[in-house]
């Protein structure tokens, strides 16, 4: 595997981790909103 390919794979891994963290944060915020809101 070339250095460029390795760099892209590493960047994708980081992006995936970032998106997973963001999704978890959004889900937690949404759950908090439903739990404490007046809906």
MOPAC internal coordinates of N, CA, C and O (Angstrom, degrees):
PM7 1SCF
backbone

  N    0.0000 0     0.00 0     0.00 0    0    0    0
  C    1.4653 1     0.00 0     0.00 0    1    0    0
  C    1.5319 1   108.84 1     0.00 0    2    1    0
  O    1.2310 1   121.18 1   -45.96 1    3    2    1
  N    1.3107 1   115.35 1   134.04 1    3    2    1
  C    1.4605 1   118.76 1  -178.67 1    5    3    2
  C    1.5210 1   111.12 1   -75.41 1    6    5    3
  O    1.2310 1   121.37 1   -14.31 1    7    6    5
  N    1.3315 1   114.99 1   165.69 1    7    6    5
  C    1.4640 1   120.41 1   179.73 1    9    7    6
  C    1.5332 1   110.14 1   -62.63 1   10    9    7
  O    1.2310 1   120.69 1   139.69 1   11   10    9
  N    1.3380 1   116.29 1   -40.31 1   11   10    9
  C    1.4590 1   119.56 1  -179.62 1   13   11   10
  C    1.5245 1   110.89 1   -62.81 1   14   13   11
  O    1.2310 1   120.73 1   136.89 1   15   14   13
  N    1.3304 1   116.20 1   -43.11 1   15   14   13
  C    1.4642 1   120.06 1   179.85 1   17   15   14
  C    1.5196 1   110.64 1   -63.85 1   18   17   15
  O    1.2310 1   120.59 1   139.48 1   19   18   17
  N    1.3282 1   116.48 1   -40.52 1   19   18   17
  C    1.4612 1   120.80 1   178.78 1   21   19   18
  C    1.5264 1   110.09 1   -64.01 1   22   21   19
  O    1.2310 1   120.50 1   140.14 1   23   22   21
  N    1.3268 1   116.66 1   -39.86 1   23   22   21
  C    1.4605 1   120.41 1  -179.84 1   25   23   22
  C    1.5269 1   110.76 1   -65.25 1   26   25   23
  O    1.2310 1   120.64 1   138.83 1   27   26   25
  N    1.3268 1   116.39 1   -41.17 1   27   26   25
  C    1.4622 1   120.44 1   178.66 1   29   27   26
  C    1.5226 1   110.05 1   -65.07 1   30   29   27
  O    1.2310 1   120.37 1   136.68 1   31   30   29
  N    1.3269 1   116.90 1   -43.32 1   31   30   29
  C    1.4622 1   120.70 1   179.47 1   33   31   30
  C    1.5248 1   110.52 1   -61.99 1   34   33   31
  O    1.2310 1   120.82 1   139.45 1   35   34   33
  N    1.3244 1   116.03 1   -40.55 1   35   34   33
  C    1.4657 1   120.40 1   179.38 1   37   35   34
  C    1.5277 1   110.51 1   -66.38 1   38   37   35
  O    1.2310 1   120.57 1   138.31 1   39   38   37
  N    1.3223 1   116.52 1   -41.69 1   39   38   37
  C    1.4576 1   120.78 1   178.72 1   41   39   38
  C    1.5269 1   110.75 1   -63.39 1   42   41   39
  O    1.2310 1   120.47 1   140.04 1   43   42   41
  N    1.3308 1   116.71 1   -39.96 1   43   42   41
  C    1.4578 1   120.34 1   178.45 1   45   43   42
  C    1.5207 1   111.27 1   -65.75 1   46   45   43
  O    1.2310 1   120.49 1   141.71 1   47   46   45
  N    1.3276 1   116.66 1   -38.29 1   47   46   45
  C    1.4654 1   120.54 1   177.11 1   49   47   46
  C    1.5288 1   110.13 1   -61.57 1   50   49   47
  O    1.2310 1   120.88 1   136.78 1   51   50   49
  N    1.3326 1   115.92 1   -43.22 1   51   50   49
  C    1.4625 1   120.19 1   179.77 1   53   51   50
  C    1.5254 1   110.72 1   -65.63 1   54   53   51
  O    1.2310 1   120.83 1   138.84 1   55   54   53
  N    1.3346 1   116.01 1   -41.16 1   55   54   53
  C    1.4589 1   120.54 1   179.37 1   57   55   54
  C    1.5248 1   110.33 1   -63.29 1   58   57   55
  O    1.2310 1   120.88 1   137.28 1   59   58   57
  N    1.3297 1   115.93 1   -42.72 1   59   58   57
  C    1.4611 1   120.03 1   179.30 1   61   59   58
  C    1.5261 1   111.18 1   -61.30 1   62   61   59
  O    1.2310 1   120.75 1   137.35 1   63   62   61
  N    1.3287 1   116.17 1   -42.65 1   63   62   61
  C    1.4624 1   120.60 1   179.31 1   65   63   62
  C    1.5303 1   110.29 1   -64.74 1   66   65   63
  O    1.2310 1   120.69 1   139.35 1   67   66   65
  N    1.3304 1   116.29 1   -40.65 1   67   66   65
  C    1.4604 1   120.92 1   179.42 1   69   67   66
  C    1.5239 1   110.79 1   -64.06 1   70   69   67
  O    1.2310 1   120.74 1   135.74 1   71   70   69
  N    1.3352 1   116.18 1   -44.26 1   71   70   69
  C    1.4575 1   119.96 1   179.61 1   73   71   70
  C    1.5243 1   111.48 1   -65.47 1   74   73   71
  O    1.2310 1   120.42 1   141.10 1   75   74   73
  N    1.3224 1   116.79 1   -38.90 1   75   74   73
  C    1.4617 1   120.60 1   178.66 1   77   75   74
  C    1.5271 1   110.25 1   -63.53 1   78   77   75
  O    1.2310 1   120.83 1   138.85 1   79   78   77
  N    1.3357 1   116.01 1   -41.15 1   79   78   77
  C    1.4673 1   120.87 1   178.89 1   81   79   78
  C    1.5300 1   110.27 1   -65.49 1   82   81   79
  O    1.2310 1   120.86 1   136.68 1   83   82   81
  N    1.3391 1   115.96 1   -43.32 1   83   82   81
  C    1.4585 1   120.63 1   179.77 1   85   83   82
  C    1.5231 1   110.54 1   -63.02 1   86   85   83
  O    1.2310 1   120.63 1   136.66 1   87   86   85
  N    1.3307 1   116.40 1   -43.34 1   87   86   85
  C    1.4592 1   120.65 1   179.40 1   89   87   86
  C    1.5243 1   110.75 1   -61.90 1   90   89   87
  O    1.2310 1   120.31 1   136.45 1   91   90   89
  N    1.3164 1   117.01 1   -43.55 1   91   90   89
  C    1.4629 1   120.99 1   179.19 1   93   91   90
  C    1.5268 1   110.32 1   -62.87 1   94   93   91
  O    1.2310 1   120.62 1   140.17 1   95   94   93
  N    1.3291 1   116.43 1   -39.83 1   95   94   93
  C    1.4604 1   120.94 1   179.08 1   97   95   94
  C    1.5283 1   110.83 1   -64.47 1   98   97   95
  O    1.2310 1   120.76 1   136.22 1   99   98   97
  N    1.3250 1   116.15 1   -43.78 1   99   98   97
  C    1.4591 1   120.38 1   179.33 1  101   99   98
  C    1.5238 1   111.43 1   -64.71 1  102  101   99
  O    1.2310 1   120.54 1   138.62 1  103  102  101
  N    1.3311 1   116.58 1   -41.38 1  103  102  101
  C    1.4610 1   120.18 1   179.18 1  105  103  102
  C    1.5255 1   111.05 1   -63.92 1  106  105  103
  O    1.2310 1   120.89 1   140.44 1  107  106  105
  N    1.3286 1   115.90 1   -39.56 1  107  106  105
  C    1.4607 1   120.50 1   179.70 1  109  107  106
  C    1.5412 1   109.56 1   -66.62 1  110  109  107
  O    1.2310 1   120.38 1   136.91 1  111  110  109
  N    1.3208 1   116.89 1   -43.09 1  111  110  109
  C    1.4591 1   120.99 1   179.32 1  113  111  110
  C    1.5256 1   110.41 1   -64.24 1  114  113  111
  O    1.2310 1   120.60 1   140.06 1  115  114  113
  N    1.3173 1   116.47 1   -39.94 1  115  114  113
  C    1.4578 1   120.93 1   179.47 1  117  115  114
  C    1.5219 1   110.73 1   -65.70 1  118  117  115
  O    1.2310 1   120.36 1   139.39 1  119  118  117
  N    1.3210 1   116.92 1   -40.61 1  119  118  117
  C    1.4654 1   121.22 1   178.70 1  121  119  118
  C    1.5294 1   110.17 1   -65.53 1  122  121  119
  O    1.2310 1   120.44 1   139.32 1  123  122  121
  N    1.3292 1   116.77 1   -40.68 1  123  122  121
  C    1.4647 1   120.99 1   178.55 1  125  123  122
  C    1.5270 1   110.29 1   -63.05 1  126  125  123
  O    1.2310 1   120.92 1   138.79 1  127  126  125
  N    1.3357 1   115.84 1   -41.21 1  127  126  125
  C    1.4516 1   121.08 1  -178.52 1  129  127  126
  C    1.5270 1   110.30 1   -64.41 1  130  129  127
  O    1.2310 1   120.53 1   136.07 1  131  130  129
  N    1.3193 1   116.60 1   -43.93 1  131  130  129
  C    1.4600 1   120.64 1   179.06 1  133  131  130
  C    1.5257 1   110.81 1   -66.17 1  134  133  131
  O    1.2310 1   120.43 1   142.71 1  135  134  133
  N    1.3234 1   116.79 1   -37.29 1  135  134  133
  C    1.4601 1   120.94 1  -175.95 1  137  135  134
  C    1.5173 1   113.40 1   -73.25 1  138  137  135
  O    1.2310 1   119.79 1   149.04 1  139  138  137
  N    1.3356 1   118.00 1   -30.96 1  139  138  137
  C    1.4604 1   119.77 1  -173.07 1  141  139  138
  C    1.5271 1   113.06 1  -115.14 1  142  141  139
  O    1.2310 1   120.61 1  -177.86 1  143  142  141
  N    1.3343 1   116.44 1     2.14 1  143  142  141
  C    1.4575 1   119.46 1  -177.46 1  145  143  142
  C    1.5148 1   112.74 1   -85.16 1  146  145  143
  O    1.2310 1   121.07 1    -4.92 1  147  146  145
  N    1.3290 1   115.56 1   175.08 1  147  146  145
  C    1.4577 1   120.57 1   179.24 1  149  147  146
  C    1.5217 1   111.85 1   -96.76 1  150  149  147
  O    1.2310 1   120.11 1  -165.95 1  151  150  149
  N    1.3142 1   117.40 1    14.05 1  151  150  149
  C    1.4536 1   122.50 1  -177.99 1  153  151  150
  C    1.5250 1   109.59 1   -61.17 1  154  153  151
  O    1.2310 1   120.10 1   180.00 1  155  154  153

